Amino acid sequence: MTLPVSTTSNERFFFAFQTYKKCLRLTMTDEHLSDLLVIDVEGDEASKVDLQESIDLFADMKSRRYPLKA
């Protein structure tokens, strides 16, 4: 006996992967690509995130860059 398996999420992932890979091939790191794919595949959960709260949290973080002396 076999059970049908839904491949919708896999197909959606690979479609998104191919789309992002083609569009941003030269400027994207593996970590950035991974983050974009998570947002695309988990869109329902990502849409629940309060963007203003995320922006405020990011703005309150200490600067992580150090100025270079010329």
PDB file with one MODEL, atoms N, CA, C and O in Angstrom:
MODEL        1
ATOM      1  N   MET A   1       0.838  -1.170   0.000  1.00  0.00           N
ATOM      2  CA  MET A   1       0.000   0.000   0.000  1.00  0.00           C
ATOM      3  C   MET A   1       0.890   1.243   0.000  1.00  0.00           C
ATOM      4  O   MET A   1       1.852   1.316   0.765  1.00  0.00           O
ATOM      5  N   THR A   2       0.581   2.199  -0.836  1.00  0.00           N
ATOM      6  CA  THR A   2       1.336   3.450  -0.897  1.00  0.00           C
ATOM      7  C   THR A   2       0.412   4.614  -0.583  1.00  0.00           C
ATOM      8  O   THR A   2      -0.789   4.578  -0.855  1.00  0.00           O
ATOM      9  N   LEU A   3       1.003   5.633  -0.010  1.00  0.00           N
ATOM     10  CA  LEU A   3       0.247   6.833   0.321  1.00  0.00           C
ATOM     11  C   LEU A   3       0.712   7.973  -0.574  1.00  0.00           C
ATOM     12  O   LEU A   3       1.912   8.128  -0.798  1.00  0.00           O
ATOM     13  N   PRO A   4      -0.206   8.764  -1.083  1.00  0.00           N
ATOM     14  CA  PRO A   4       0.209   9.908  -1.899  1.00  0.00           C
ATOM     15  C   PRO A   4       0.912  10.954  -1.029  1.00  0.00           C
ATOM     16  O   PRO A   4       0.492  11.232   0.095  1.00  0.00           O
ATOM     17  N   VAL A   5       1.960  11.510  -1.558  1.00  0.00           N
ATOM     18  CA  VAL A   5       2.734  12.503  -0.825  1.00  0.00           C
ATOM     19  C   VAL A   5       2.609  13.836  -1.544  1.00  0.00           C
ATOM     20  O   VAL A   5       2.765  13.916  -2.763  1.00  0.00           O
ATOM     21  N   SER A   6       2.331  14.865  -0.788  1.00  0.00           N
ATOM     22  CA  SER A   6       2.221  16.195  -1.373  1.00  0.00           C
ATOM     23  C   SER A   6       3.612  16.756  -1.630  1.00  0.00           C
ATOM     24  O   SER A   6       4.453  16.786  -0.732  1.00  0.00           O
ATOM     25  N   THR A   7       3.844  17.190  -2.832  1.00  0.00           N
ATOM     26  CA  THR A   7       5.145  17.768  -3.178  1.00  0.00           C
ATOM     27  C   THR A   7       5.031  19.268  -3.416  1.00  0.00           C
ATOM     28  O   THR A   7       5.949  19.888  -3.953  1.00  0.00           O
ATOM     29  N   THR A   8       3.917  19.843  -3.021  1.00  0.00           N
ATOM     30  CA  THR A   8       3.697  21.261  -3.272  1.00  0.00           C
ATOM     31  C   THR A   8       4.756  22.126  -2.611  1.00  0.00           C
ATOM     32  O   THR A   8       5.285  23.044  -3.239  1.00  0.00           O
ATOM     33  N   SER A   9       5.072  21.848  -1.354  1.00  0.00           N
ATOM     34  CA  SER A   9       6.059  22.687  -0.663  1.00  0.00           C
ATOM     35  C   SER A   9       7.442  22.529  -1.289  1.00  0.00           C
ATOM     36  O   SER A   9       8.187  23.504  -1.387  1.00  0.00           O
ATOM     37  N   ASN A  10       7.794  21.326  -1.711  1.00  0.00           N
ATOM     38  CA  ASN A  10       9.087  21.120  -2.373  1.00  0.00           C
ATOM     39  C   ASN A  10       9.147  21.859  -3.699  1.00  0.00           C
ATOM     40  O   ASN A  10      10.150  22.496  -4.019  1.00  0.00           O
ATOM     41  N   GLU A  11       8.070  21.771  -4.468  1.00  0.00           N
ATOM     42  CA  GLU A  11       8.036  22.455  -5.755  1.00  0.00           C
ATOM     43  C   GLU A  11       8.107  23.963  -5.564  1.00  0.00           C
ATOM     44  O   GLU A  11       8.793  24.654  -6.318  1.00  0.00           O
ATOM     45  N   ARG A  12       7.404  24.478  -4.561  1.00  0.00           N
ATOM     46  CA  ARG A  12       7.413  25.914  -4.285  1.00  0.00           C
ATOM     47  C   ARG A  12       8.819  26.358  -3.886  1.00  0.00           C
ATOM     48  O   ARG A  12       9.280  27.419  -4.307  1.00  0.00           O
ATOM     49  N   PHE A  13       9.499  25.549  -3.075  1.00  0.00           N
ATOM     50  CA  PHE A  13      10.859  25.875  -2.654  1.00  0.00           C
ATOM     51  C   PHE A  13      11.797  25.942  -3.856  1.00  0.00           C
ATOM     52  O   PHE A  13      12.545  26.910  -3.997  1.00  0.00           O
ATOM     53  N   PHE A  14      11.772  24.934  -4.722  1.00  0.00           N
ATOM     54  CA  PHE A  14      12.699  24.909  -5.849  1.00  0.00           C
ATOM     55  C   PHE A  14      12.387  25.998  -6.865  1.00  0.00           C
ATOM     56  O   PHE A  14      13.302  26.530  -7.493  1.00  0.00           O
ATOM     57  N   PHE A  15      11.105  26.343  -7.040  1.00  0.00           N
ATOM     58  CA  PHE A  15      10.754  27.447  -7.927  1.00  0.00           C
ATOM     59  C   PHE A  15      11.321  28.752  -7.377  1.00  0.00           C
ATOM     60  O   PHE A  15      11.917  29.536  -8.116  1.00  0.00           O
ATOM     61  N   ALA A  16      11.132  28.983  -6.075  1.00  0.00           N
ATOM     62  CA  ALA A  16      11.664  30.196  -5.450  1.00  0.00           C
ATOM     63  C   ALA A  16      13.186  30.209  -5.528  1.00  0.00           C
ATOM     64  O   ALA A  16      13.784  31.247  -5.811  1.00  0.00           O
ATOM     65  N   PHE A  17      13.810  29.072  -5.280  1.00  0.00           N
ATOM     66  CA  PHE A  17      15.268  28.964  -5.331  1.00  0.00           C
ATOM     67  C   PHE A  17      15.791  29.349  -6.711  1.00  0.00           C
ATOM     68  O   PHE A  17      16.734  30.131  -6.824  1.00  0.00           O
ATOM     69  N   GLN A  18      15.186  28.806  -7.749  1.00  0.00           N
ATOM     70  CA  GLN A  18      15.628  29.106  -9.107  1.00  0.00           C
ATOM     71  C   GLN A  18      15.422  30.577  -9.444  1.00  0.00           C
ATOM     72  O   GLN A  18      16.268  31.194 -10.093  1.00  0.00           O
ATOM     73  N   THR A  19      14.302  31.136  -9.006  1.00  0.00           N
ATOM     74  CA  THR A  19      14.013  32.537  -9.286  1.00  0.00           C
ATOM     75  C   THR A  19      15.047  33.449  -8.637  1.00  0.00           C
ATOM     76  O   THR A  19      15.603  34.326  -9.298  1.00  0.00           O
ATOM     77  N   TYR A  20      15.306  33.248  -7.350  1.00  0.00           N
ATOM     78  CA  TYR A  20      16.280  34.091  -6.656  1.00  0.00           C
ATOM     79  C   TYR A  20      17.683  33.873  -7.194  1.00  0.00           C
ATOM     80  O   TYR A  20      18.455  34.824  -7.319  1.00  0.00           O
ATOM     81  N   LYS A  21      18.013  32.651  -7.510  1.00  0.00           N
ATOM     82  CA  LYS A  21      19.357  32.350  -7.991  1.00  0.00           C
ATOM     83  C   LYS A  21      19.616  33.044  -9.327  1.00  0.00           C
ATOM     84  O   LYS A  21      20.707  33.568  -9.552  1.00  0.00           O
ATOM     85  N   LYS A  22      18.623  33.051 -10.209  1.00  0.00           N
ATOM     86  CA  LYS A  22      18.785  33.697 -11.509  1.00  0.00           C
ATOM     87  C   LYS A  22      18.887  35.209 -11.374  1.00  0.00           C
ATOM     88  O   LYS A  22      19.736  35.836 -12.007  1.00  0.00           O
ATOM     89  N   CYS A  23      18.025  35.796 -10.552  1.00  0.00           N
ATOM     90  CA  CYS A  23      17.965  37.255 -10.448  1.00  0.00           C
ATOM     91  C   CYS A  23      19.180  37.857  -9.756  1.00  0.00           C
ATOM     92  O   CYS A  23      19.650  38.926 -10.148  1.00  0.00           O
ATOM     93  N   LEU A  24      19.681  37.198  -8.757  1.00  0.00           N
ATOM     94  CA  LEU A  24      20.724  37.792  -7.923  1.00  0.00           C
ATOM     95  C   LEU A  24      21.990  36.955  -7.876  1.00  0.00           C
ATOM     96  O   LEU A  24      22.677  36.921  -6.855  1.00  0.00           O
ATOM     97  N   ARG A  25      22.295  36.296  -8.948  1.00  0.00           N
ATOM     98  CA  ARG A  25      23.397  35.338  -8.978  1.00  0.00           C
ATOM     99  C   ARG A  25      24.734  35.926  -8.521  1.00  0.00           C
ATOM    100  O   ARG A  25      25.455  35.282  -7.760  1.00  0.00           O
ATOM    101  N   LEU A  26      25.067  37.105  -8.959  1.00  0.00           N
ATOM    102  CA  LEU A  26      26.399  37.637  -8.694  1.00  0.00           C
ATOM    103  C   LEU A  26      26.527  38.370  -7.367  1.00  0.00           C
ATOM    104  O   LEU A  26      27.639  38.548  -6.869  1.00  0.00           O
ATOM    105  N   THR A  27      25.414  38.796  -6.787  1.00  0.00           N
ATOM    106  CA  THR A  27      25.512  39.656  -5.610  1.00  0.00           C
ATOM    107  C   THR A  27      25.032  38.992  -4.330  1.00  0.00           C
ATOM    108  O   THR A  27      24.907  39.664  -3.306  1.00  0.00           O
ATOM    109  N   MET A  28      24.764  37.713  -4.356  1.00  0.00           N
ATOM    110  CA  MET A  28      24.152  37.082  -3.197  1.00  0.00           C
ATOM    111  C   MET A  28      25.075  36.055  -2.553  1.00  0.00           C
ATOM    112  O   MET A  28      25.722  35.263  -3.238  1.00  0.00           O
ATOM    113  N   THR A  29      25.125  36.084  -1.239  1.00  0.00           N
ATOM    114  CA  THR A  29      25.859  35.064  -0.503  1.00  0.00           C
ATOM    115  C   THR A  29      24.909  33.907  -0.200  1.00  0.00           C
ATOM    116  O   THR A  29      23.694  34.042  -0.342  1.00  0.00           O
ATOM    117  N   ASP A  30      25.458  32.785   0.212  1.00  0.00           N
ATOM    118  CA  ASP A  30      24.624  31.631   0.554  1.00  0.00           C
ATOM    119  C   ASP A  30      23.677  31.950   1.706  1.00  0.00           C
ATOM    120  O   ASP A  30      22.523  31.520   1.710  1.00  0.00           O
ATOM    121  N   GLU A  31      24.173  32.704   2.681  1.00  0.00           N
ATOM    122  CA  GLU A  31      23.340  33.047   3.844  1.00  0.00           C
ATOM    123  C   GLU A  31      22.161  33.929   3.430  1.00  0.00           C
ATOM    124  O   GLU A  31      21.036  33.726   3.887  1.00  0.00           O
ATOM    125  N   HIS A  32      22.425  34.911   2.560  1.00  0.00           N
ATOM    126  CA  HIS A  32      21.358  35.801   2.082  1.00  0.00           C
ATOM    127  C   HIS A  32      20.329  35.005   1.280  1.00  0.00           C
ATOM    128  O   HIS A  32      19.126  35.198   1.454  1.00  0.00           O
ATOM    129  N   LEU A  33      20.790  34.118   0.408  1.00  0.00           N
ATOM    130  CA  LEU A  33      19.885  33.282  -0.374  1.00  0.00           C
ATOM    131  C   LEU A  33      19.031  32.417   0.537  1.00  0.00           C
ATOM    132  O   LEU A  33      17.829  32.276   0.311  1.00  0.00           O
ATOM    133  N   SER A  34      19.628  31.846   1.545  1.00  0.00           N
ATOM    134  CA  SER A  34      18.896  31.010   2.491  1.00  0.00           C
ATOM    135  C   SER A  34      17.815  31.816   3.206  1.00  0.00           C
ATOM    136  O   SER A  34      16.690  31.342   3.367  1.00  0.00           O
ATOM    137  N   ASP A  35      18.149  33.031   3.635  1.00  0.00           N
ATOM    138  CA  ASP A  35      17.173  33.884   4.320  1.00  0.00           C
ATOM    139  C   ASP A  35      16.002  34.240   3.414  1.00  0.00           C
ATOM    140  O   ASP A  35      14.849  34.214   3.845  1.00  0.00           O
ATOM    141  N   LEU A  36      16.296  34.575   2.154  1.00  0.00           N
ATOM    142  CA  LEU A  36      15.224  34.907   1.216  1.00  0.00           C
ATOM    143  C   LEU A  36      14.311  33.718   0.953  1.00  0.00           C
ATOM    144  O   LEU A  36      13.095  33.876   0.844  1.00  0.00           O
ATOM    145  N   LEU A  37      14.894  32.534   0.853  1.00  0.00           N
ATOM    146  CA  LEU A  37      14.087  31.343   0.608  1.00  0.00           C
ATOM    147  C   LEU A  37      13.186  31.023   1.793  1.00  0.00           C
ATOM    148  O   LEU A  37      12.041  30.612   1.607  1.00  0.00           O
ATOM    149  N   VAL A  38      13.685  31.203   2.994  1.00  0.00           N
ATOM    150  CA  VAL A  38      12.856  30.962   4.182  1.00  0.00           C
ATOM    151  C   VAL A  38      11.671  31.917   4.185  1.00  0.00           C
ATOM    152  O   VAL A  38      10.545  31.505   4.462  1.00  0.00           O
ATOM    153  N   ILE A  39      11.913  33.186   3.882  1.00  0.00           N
ATOM    154  CA  ILE A  39      10.823  34.160   3.841  1.00  0.00           C
ATOM    155  C   ILE A  39       9.819  33.796   2.761  1.00  0.00           C
ATOM    156  O   ILE A  39       8.611  33.895   2.976  1.00  0.00           O
ATOM    157  N   ASP A  40      10.307  33.375   1.600  1.00  0.00           N
ATOM    158  CA  ASP A  40       9.406  33.046   0.500  1.00  0.00           C
ATOM    159  C   ASP A  40       8.587  31.795   0.793  1.00  0.00           C
ATOM    160  O   ASP A  40       7.375  31.787   0.579  1.00  0.00           O
ATOM    161  N   VAL A  41       9.225  30.754   1.273  1.00  0.00           N
ATOM    162  CA  VAL A  41       8.531  29.488   1.517  1.00  0.00           C
ATOM    163  C   VAL A  41       7.617  29.595   2.729  1.00  0.00           C
ATOM    164  O   VAL A  41       6.513  29.051   2.719  1.00  0.00           O
ATOM    165  N   GLU A  42       8.055  30.279   3.757  1.00  0.00           N
ATOM    166  CA  GLU A  42       7.263  30.437   4.978  1.00  0.00           C
ATOM    167  C   GLU A  42       6.547  31.779   4.972  1.00  0.00           C
ATOM    168  O   GLU A  42       6.484  32.451   6.002  1.00  0.00           O
ATOM    169  N   GLY A  43       6.013  32.169   3.840  1.00  0.00           N
ATOM    170  CA  GLY A  43       5.384  33.476   3.685  1.00  0.00           C
ATOM    171  C   GLY A  43       4.261  33.751   4.661  1.00  0.00           C
ATOM    172  O   GLY A  43       4.100  34.884   5.114  1.00  0.00           O
ATOM    173  N   ASP A  44       3.479  32.731   4.996  1.00  0.00           N
ATOM    174  CA  ASP A  44       2.374  32.935   5.928  1.00  0.00           C
ATOM    175  C   ASP A  44       2.887  33.368   7.292  1.00  0.00           C
ATOM    176  O   ASP A  44       2.333  34.281   7.905  1.00  0.00           O
ATOM    177  N   GLU A  45       3.931  32.726   7.765  1.00  0.00           N
ATOM    178  CA  GLU A  45       4.507  33.087   9.059  1.00  0.00           C
ATOM    179  C   GLU A  45       5.234  34.430   8.973  1.00  0.00           C
ATOM    180  O   GLU A  45       5.178  35.229   9.908  1.00  0.00           O
ATOM    181  N   ALA A  46       5.907  34.672   7.866  1.00  0.00           N
ATOM    182  CA  ALA A  46       6.648  35.923   7.714  1.00  0.00           C
ATOM    183  C   ALA A  46       5.709  37.118   7.656  1.00  0.00           C
ATOM    184  O   ALA A  46       6.079  38.211   8.083  1.00  0.00           O
ATOM    185  N   SER A  47       4.504  36.930   7.137  1.00  0.00           N
ATOM    186  CA  SER A  47       3.561  38.044   7.054  1.00  0.00           C
ATOM    187  C   SER A  47       3.021  38.443   8.420  1.00  0.00           C
ATOM    188  O   SER A  47       2.456  39.527   8.564  1.00  0.00           O
ATOM    189  N   LYS A  48       3.182  37.592   9.418  1.00  0.00           N
ATOM    190  CA  LYS A  48       2.710  37.897  10.771  1.00  0.00           C
ATOM    191  C   LYS A  48       3.697  38.761  11.555  1.00  0.00           C
ATOM    192  O   LYS A  48       3.358  39.279  12.619  1.00  0.00           O
ATOM    193  N   VAL A  49       4.902  38.918  11.042  1.00  0.00           N
ATOM    194  CA  VAL A  49       5.935  39.687  11.735  1.00  0.00           C
ATOM    195  C   VAL A  49       5.613  41.177  11.623  1.00  0.00           C
ATOM    196  O   VAL A  49       5.314  41.675  10.538  1.00  0.00           O
ATOM    197  N   ASP A  50       5.677  41.876  12.744  1.00  0.00           N
ATOM    198  CA  ASP A  50       5.452  43.319  12.765  1.00  0.00           C
ATOM    199  C   ASP A  50       6.729  44.011  12.281  1.00  0.00           C
ATOM    200  O   ASP A  50       7.744  44.019  12.977  1.00  0.00           O
ATOM    201  N   LEU A  51       6.664  44.591  11.081  1.00  0.00           N
ATOM    202  CA  LEU A  51       7.856  45.183  10.489  1.00  0.00           C
ATOM    203  C   LEU A  51       8.352  46.390  11.275  1.00  0.00           C
ATOM    204  O   LEU A  51       9.559  46.577  11.425  1.00  0.00           O
ATOM    205  N   GLN A  52       7.436  47.206  11.774  1.00  0.00           N
ATOM    206  CA  GLN A  52       7.863  48.389  12.525  1.00  0.00           C
ATOM    207  C   GLN A  52       8.611  47.992  13.792  1.00  0.00           C
ATOM    208  O   GLN A  52       9.601  48.625  14.158  1.00  0.00           O
ATOM    209  N   GLU A  53       8.139  46.948  14.458  1.00  0.00           N
ATOM    210  CA  GLU A  53       8.831  46.465  15.656  1.00  0.00           C
ATOM    211  C   GLU A  53      10.224  45.947  15.300  1.00  0.00           C
ATOM    212  O   GLU A  53      11.185  46.186  16.032  1.00  0.00           O
ATOM    213  N   SER A  54      10.332  45.241  14.180  1.00  0.00           N
ATOM    214  CA  SER A  54      11.637  44.739  13.740  1.00  0.00           C
ATOM    215  C   SER A  54      12.583  45.885  13.415  1.00  0.00           C
ATOM    216  O   SER A  54      13.765  45.837  13.756  1.00  0.00           O
ATOM    217  N   ILE A  55      12.065  46.913  12.758  1.00  0.00           N
ATOM    218  CA  ILE A  55      12.884  48.079  12.416  1.00  0.00           C
ATOM    219  C   ILE A  55      13.347  48.789  13.680  1.00  0.00           C
ATOM    220  O   ILE A  55      14.505  49.195  13.779  1.00  0.00           O
ATOM    221  N   ASP A  56      12.443  48.940  14.648  1.00  0.00           N
ATOM    222  CA  ASP A  56      12.802  49.592  15.907  1.00  0.00           C
ATOM    223  C   ASP A  56      13.873  48.802  16.656  1.00  0.00           C
ATOM    224  O   ASP A  56      14.808  49.390  17.199  1.00  0.00           O
ATOM    225  N   LEU A  57      13.745  47.480  16.691  1.00  0.00           N
ATOM    226  CA  LEU A  57      14.754  46.651  17.352  1.00  0.00           C
ATOM    227  C   LEU A  57      16.114  46.800  16.678  1.00  0.00           C
ATOM    228  O   LEU A  57      17.140  46.900  17.351  1.00  0.00           O
ATOM    229  N   PHE A  58      16.117  46.815  15.352  1.00  0.00           N
ATOM    230  CA  PHE A  58      17.361  46.963  14.606  1.00  0.00           C
ATOM    231  C   PHE A  58      17.981  48.334  14.855  1.00  0.00           C
ATOM    232  O   PHE A  58      19.196  48.454  15.015  1.00  0.00           O
ATOM    233  N   ALA A  59      17.138  49.368  14.888  1.00  0.00           N
ATOM    234  CA  ALA A  59      17.634  50.730  15.100  1.00  0.00           C
ATOM    235  C   ALA A  59      18.229  50.894  16.492  1.00  0.00           C
ATOM    236  O   ALA A  59      19.161  51.677  16.675  1.00  0.00           O
ATOM    237  N   ASP A  60      17.708  50.172  17.470  1.00  0.00           N
ATOM    238  CA  ASP A  60      18.203  50.278  18.842  1.00  0.00           C
ATOM    239  C   ASP A  60      19.502  49.511  19.082  1.00  0.00           C
ATOM    240  O   ASP A  60      20.144  49.693  20.116  1.00  0.00           O
ATOM    241  N   MET A  61      19.890  48.663  18.145  1.00  0.00           N
ATOM    242  CA  MET A  61      21.124  47.899  18.303  1.00  0.00           C
ATOM    243  C   MET A  61      22.328  48.832  18.220  1.00  0.00           C
ATOM    244  O   MET A  61      22.286  49.861  17.546  1.00  0.00           O
ATOM    245  N   LYS A  62      23.385  48.461  18.906  1.00  0.00           N
ATOM    246  CA  LYS A  62      24.617  49.238  18.824  1.00  0.00           C
ATOM    247  C   LYS A  62      25.226  49.057  17.437  1.00  0.00           C
ATOM    248  O   LYS A  62      25.039  48.032  16.781  1.00  0.00           O
ATOM    249  N   SER A  63      25.944  50.060  17.022  1.00  0.00           N
ATOM    250  CA  SER A  63      26.604  49.990  15.728  1.00  0.00           C
ATOM    251  C   SER A  63      27.631  48.865  15.735  1.00  0.00           C
ATOM    252  O   SER A  63      28.393  48.725  16.692  1.00  0.00           O
ATOM    253  N   ARG A  64      27.656  48.077  14.693  1.00  0.00           N
ATOM    254  CA  ARG A  64      28.591  46.960  14.600  1.00  0.00           C
ATOM    255  C   ARG A  64      29.754  47.279  13.661  1.00  0.00           C
ATOM    256  O   ARG A  64      30.617  46.432  13.430  1.00  0.00           O
ATOM    257  N   ARG A  65      29.775  48.482  13.127  1.00  0.00           N
ATOM    258  CA  ARG A  65      30.834  48.857  12.199  1.00  0.00           C
ATOM    259  C   ARG A  65      31.812  49.806  12.878  1.00  0.00           C
ATOM    260  O   ARG A  65      31.437  50.626  13.716  1.00  0.00           O
ATOM    261  N   TYR A  66      33.037  49.676  12.504  1.00  0.00           N
ATOM    262  CA  TYR A  66      34.064  50.552  13.030  1.00  0.00           C
ATOM    263  C   TYR A  66      34.589  51.415  11.886  1.00  0.00           C
ATOM    264  O   TYR A  66      34.885  50.900  10.808  1.00  0.00           O
ATOM    265  N   PRO A  67      34.706  52.718  12.111  1.00  0.00           N
ATOM    266  CA  PRO A  67      35.200  53.586  11.026  1.00  0.00           C
ATOM    267  C   PRO A  67      36.672  53.292  10.734  1.00  0.00           C
ATOM    268  O   PRO A  67      37.466  53.067  11.647  1.00  0.00           O
ATOM    269  N   LEU A  68      37.010  53.299   9.479  1.00  0.00           N
ATOM    270  CA  LEU A  68      38.401  53.101   9.069  1.00  0.00           C
ATOM    271  C   LEU A  68      39.114  54.440   9.073  1.00  0.00           C
ATOM    272  O   LEU A  68      38.560  55.451   8.641  1.00  0.00           O
ATOM    273  N   LYS A  69      40.333  54.442   9.558  1.00  0.00           N
ATOM    274  CA  LYS A  69      41.115  55.676   9.568  1.00  0.00           C
ATOM    275  C   LYS A  69      41.874  55.782   8.263  1.00  0.00           C
ATOM    276  O   LYS A  69      42.527  54.835   7.825  1.00  0.00           O
ATOM    277  N   ALA A  70      41.777  56.952   7.647  1.00  0.00           N
ATOM    278  CA  ALA A  70      42.446  57.158   6.365  1.00  0.00           C
ATOM    279  C   ALA A  70      43.823  57.715   6.555  1.00  0.00           C
ATOM    280  O   ALA A  70      44.533  57.952   5.577  1.00  0.00           O
TER     281      ALA A  70
ENDMDL
END
